[in-house]
């Protein structure tokens, strides 16, 4: 096994406070024997955060003790919860995003959450309330190993490349369904149109890994027209979503998944017909993206408030 291959191995730590079982070769681990709550001690929280950076996505089975308030309480221990910038929160909650798919539709395209703002979430916490008997799995991909395996010529291209991300994207291609349903999604998700310029290669603020920052919110690459942008996008996405870089989770009621949104993409699989798939998500506040040369992500639209700019 080469040094590069060894680096990719998603192995459990020889010693550590958590009972962790890797799920796939490069990404994903199940954590056993922990009941998530807002009362977890600092040592356990630090161990979960460290495992999240190492394994990229963590799975916890049978977290039936969590209700909406407890999920938000745990999120507040892990970081600073934030609401979605355009989608209203679930009734009675402060931060929870409702993902309730009653008719076979879901966000079934590869993306990193909310990259249309400069400081997009560092992590997401997703809790399964009701899941289909079959279908409705979620896939995650490791964007750090994807970057490491790029040919040198492609690295030369992307290392200083920038992309425009927006929430005004292909809702029909993402959610499917009737025209009315697509327009409903567009009205909610695009109620305020955001555009942000990010480096395509983001340096992870904790691990120092270089990660590919693309996904379905990408509108175009700076300096390239739409046609060329689509070709570059397809090449990068193909590298990210290679089976070797992915993990697939078969949900059970009560499961919780936590992923490092700075080093992953994910997508739901909309193969569950008319079965109900009901989950709730909390996101953790992130930091502004930073590229290899130190260039940071910047908001293009809507224009930053003058007082906000003055405070920076």
C-alpha positions in Angstrom: 0.0 0.0 0.0 1.4 3.4 -1.0 1.7 6.3 1.4 -1.1 8.1 -0.5 -3.4 5.0 -0.2 -2.6 4.7 3.5 -3.6 8.3 4.0 -7.0 7.6 2.5 -7.8 4.6 4.7 -10.8 5.4 7.0 -9.4 3.5 9.9 -10.5 3.6 13.5 -8.1 5.2 16.0 -6.0 2.7 18.0 -7.0 4.5 21.2 -9.7 7.0 21.9 -12.8 7.7 24.0 -15.3 6.7 21.4 -16.4 3.3 20.1 -16.1 3.9 16.4 -16.6 1.5 13.5 -15.7 2.7 10.0 -18.4 2.2 7.5 -16.6 2.7 4.1 -13.0 2.8 3.1 -12.5 6.5 2.8 -15.4 8.2 4.6 -18.0 7.5 7.3 -18.0 5.9 10.7 -20.6 4.6 13.1 -20.3 5.8 16.7 -21.7 3.4 19.3 -22.6 3.7 22.9 -23.4 7.4 23.0 -26.8 9.1 23.7 -26.6 12.5 22.1 -27.9 15.4 24.2 -27.2 18.9 25.2 -25.8 17.6 28.5 -22.8 15.7 27.0 -19.5 16.5 28.7 -16.8 18.6 27.1 -14.4 15.6 26.6 -17.1 13.7 24.6 -18.0 16.7 22.6 -14.3 17.3 21.7 -14.0 13.6 20.8 -17.0 13.8 18.5 -15.7 17.0 16.8 -12.3 15.3 16.3 -13.9 12.2 14.9 -16.0 14.3 12.5 -12.9 15.9 11.0 -11.2 12.5 10.7 -14.1 10.5 9.3 -16.1 13.3 7.6 -19.5 11.8 8.5 -20.6 10.1 11.7 -23.6 7.9 12.2 -25.5 7.3 15.5 -28.2 4.6 15.6 -31.3 4.7 17.8 -31.2 8.2 19.2 -34.8 8.0 20.3 -34.2 10.3 23.3 -33.8 13.3 20.9 -36.8 15.5 20.3 -36.6 18.8 18.5 -35.5 20.7 21.6 -32.9 18.1 22.5 -31.5 18.1 18.9 -31.1 21.8 19.1 -29.5 21.5 22.5 -27.0 19.0 21.2 -26.2 21.3 18.2 -25.5 24.1 20.7 -22.9 22.0 22.4 -21.3 21.0 19.1 -21.1 24.6 17.8 -23.3 27.6 17.1 -26.6 26.6 15.5 -27.9 28.8 12.6 -31.2 28.8 10.7 -31.3 28.4 6.9 -31.0 31.8 5.2 -34.2 31.5 3.1 -36.3 28.5 4.3 -38.5 29.0 7.4 -37.7 26.8 10.4 -40.0 24.0 11.5 -42.9 25.0 13.7 -41.9 25.5 17.4 -38.2 25.4 16.7 -35.4 28.0 16.4 -33.1 26.3 13.9 -34.6 23.1 12.6 -35.1 22.6 8.8 -38.0 20.3 8.0 -37.2 17.6 5.3 -40.6 15.9 5.0 -41.0 14.1 1.6 -44.4 12.5 1.3 -44.5 11.9 -2.4 -41.1 10.6 -3.4 -39.1 13.8 -3.9 -35.9 14.9 -2.1 -32.8 16.9 -2.7 -31.5 14.3 -5.1 -28.4 15.9 -6.5 -24.9 16.3 -5.1 -24.3 19.4 -3.0 -22.6 20.9 0.0 -25.1 22.8 2.2 -25.7 26.5 1.7 -22.5 27.3 -0.2 -24.3 30.3 -1.8 -23.1 32.4 1.3 -19.5 33.0 2.3 -19.6 31.4 5.7 -21.6 28.3 4.9 -22.2 25.8 7.7 -19.3 23.8 9.1 -21.5 20.8 10.0 -25.1 19.5 9.7 -27.0 17.3 12.1 -29.8 15.2 10.6 -32.3 13.2 12.6 -34.6 10.5 11.1 -38.1 10.8 12.4 -39.9 8.5 9.9 -38.2 6.6 7.1 -39.3 4.4 4.2 -39.3 0.6 4.6 -37.0 0.6 1.6 -35.2 3.3 -0.2 -34.4 6.9 0.8 -30.8 6.3 1.6 -28.3 9.2 1.7 -24.9 9.3 0.0 -21.9 11.3 1.2 -18.6 12.0 -0.7 -15.2 12.9 0.6 -14.0 16.1 -1.2 -10.5 15.9 0.4 -9.6 12.5 -1.1 -11.2 13.7 -4.4 -8.8 16.6 -4.5 -5.8 14.5 -3.5 -6.4 12.0 -6.4 -6.7 14.7 -9.1 -4.0 14.5 -11.8 -1.4 17.2 -11.4 -2.6 19.1 -14.5 -6.1 19.4 -13.0 -4.7 20.5 -9.7 -2.8 23.2 -11.5 -6.1 24.4 -13.0 -8.3 24.3 -9.8 -5.7 25.5 -7.2 -6.4 29.2 -8.2 -9.8 28.7 -9.7 -12.9 30.5 -8.3 -16.6 29.6 -8.7 -19.8 31.6 -8.3 -22.4 29.8 -6.1 -26.1 30.7 -6.1 -29.3 29.4 -4.7 -31.0 30.2 -8.0 -30.3 26.8 -9.5 -32.1 23.9 -11.3 -34.9 23.1 -8.9 -36.6 20.8 -11.4 -33.5 18.8 -11.8 -33.0 18.6 -8.1 -36.5 18.0 -6.7 -38.4 16.8 -9.8 -42.2 16.4 -9.6 -44.9 18.6 -11.0 -44.4 22.2 -12.3 -46.4 23.5 -9.3 -44.1 21.7 -6.9 -41.0 23.0 -8.6 -42.3 26.5 -8.5 -43.1 26.1 -4.8 -39.5 25.1 -4.1 -38.2 28.0 -6.2 -40.4 30.5 -4.3 -39.1 29.3 -0.9 -35.5 28.5 -1.6 -35.0 31.5 -3.9 -37.0 34.0 -1.9 -33.7 36.0 -1.6 -31.2 35.3 -4.4 -27.6 34.9 -3.1 -24.4 34.8 -5.1 -21.1 34.1 -3.6 -17.6 33.7 -5.0 -15.6 30.9 -3.4 -12.2 29.3 -4.1 -12.7 26.0 -5.8 -10.0 24.5 -3.5 -10.8 25.3 0.1 -8.2 24.7 2.9 -10.0 23.0 5.7 -9.6 25.3 8.8 -9.0 22.4 11.2 -7.3 19.6 9.3 -5.4 21.7 6.7 -6.6 19.3 4.0 -7.4 20.7 0.6 -11.0 20.1 -0.4 -13.0 20.6 -3.6 -15.8 23.2 -3.1 -18.3 22.7 -5.9 -21.7 20.9 -5.9 -25.1 21.9 -7.4 -25.1 25.5 -6.2 -22.2 26.3 -8.7 -23.4 28.7 -11.4 -20.1 29.1 -13.3 -16.4 29.3 -12.9 -14.8 32.8 -13.0 -13.2 33.4 -16.4 -15.1 30.6 -18.1 -18.3 30.8 -20.1 -21.3 28.6 -19.3 -20.4 25.8 -21.7 -16.8 25.5 -20.5 -18.0 25.8 -16.9 -20.3 22.9 -17.3 -17.5 20.7 -18.7 -15.1 21.6 -15.8 -17.9 21.1 -13.3 -18.7 17.6 -14.7 -15.0 16.6 -14.5 -14.7 17.7 -10.9 -18.0 16.1 -9.8 -17.0 12.9 -11.4 -13.9 12.8 -9.3 -15.7 13.7 -6.1 -18.5 11.1 -6.6 -16.3 8.1 -7.5 -17.6 5.1 -5.6 -14.3 4.9 -3.7 -14.9 8.4 -2.2 -18.4 7.7 -1.0 -20.5 6.1 1.8 -24.1 5.1 1.7 -26.3 5.1 4.8 -29.5 3.1 5.1 -31.7 5.0 7.5 -33.6 3.6 10.5 -36.0 5.6 12.6 -34.0 7.4 15.4 -30.8 7.5 13.4 -28.6 10.7 13.5 -26.0 11.6 10.9 -23.5 14.4 11.4 -21.3 15.5 8.6 -18.4 17.9 8.1 -19.9 20.2 5.5 -16.5 21.7 4.8 -15.1 18.4 3.4 -18.1 16.6 1.9 -21.0 16.6 -0.5 -24.2 14.6 -0.1 -27.4 13.7 -1.9 -30.6 11.9 -1.0 -31.7 9.0 -3.1 -35.3 9.6 -4.3 -36.3 6.0 -4.8 -39.0 5.6 -2.2 -42.1 6.2 -4.2 -45.1 7.3 -2.1 -43.5 6.3 1.2 -42.9 9.0 3.8 -39.4 10.2 4.5 -39.3 12.7 7.4 -36.1 14.1 8.8 -35.1 17.3 10.6 -31.7 19.1 10.3 -29.8 21.6 12.3 -26.7 23.3 10.8 -23.7 24.7 12.7 -22.2 28.1 11.8 -19.1 28.0 9.7 -16.3 30.3 8.7 -15.6 32.1 5.5 -13.9 29.8 2.9 -10.2 30.3 2.3 -8.2 29.1 -0.7 -4.6 28.0 -1.0 -3.4 31.6 -1.6 -5.5 32.9 1.4 -8.2 34.4 -0.8 -11.5 34.3 1.0 -15.1 33.7 -0.3 -17.0 36.9 -0.8 -20.7 37.8 -1.1 -21.6 39.3 -4.5 -25.4 39.5 -4.1 -27.3 40.8 -2.3 -24.8 43.6 -1.6 -23.5 43.5 1.9 -25.0 46.0 4.4 -22.8 49.1 4.8 -22.7 48.7 8.5 -21.7 45.0 8.2 -18.8 45.9 6.0 -17.7 48.6 8.3 -17.7 46.1 11.2 -15.5 43.6 9.5 
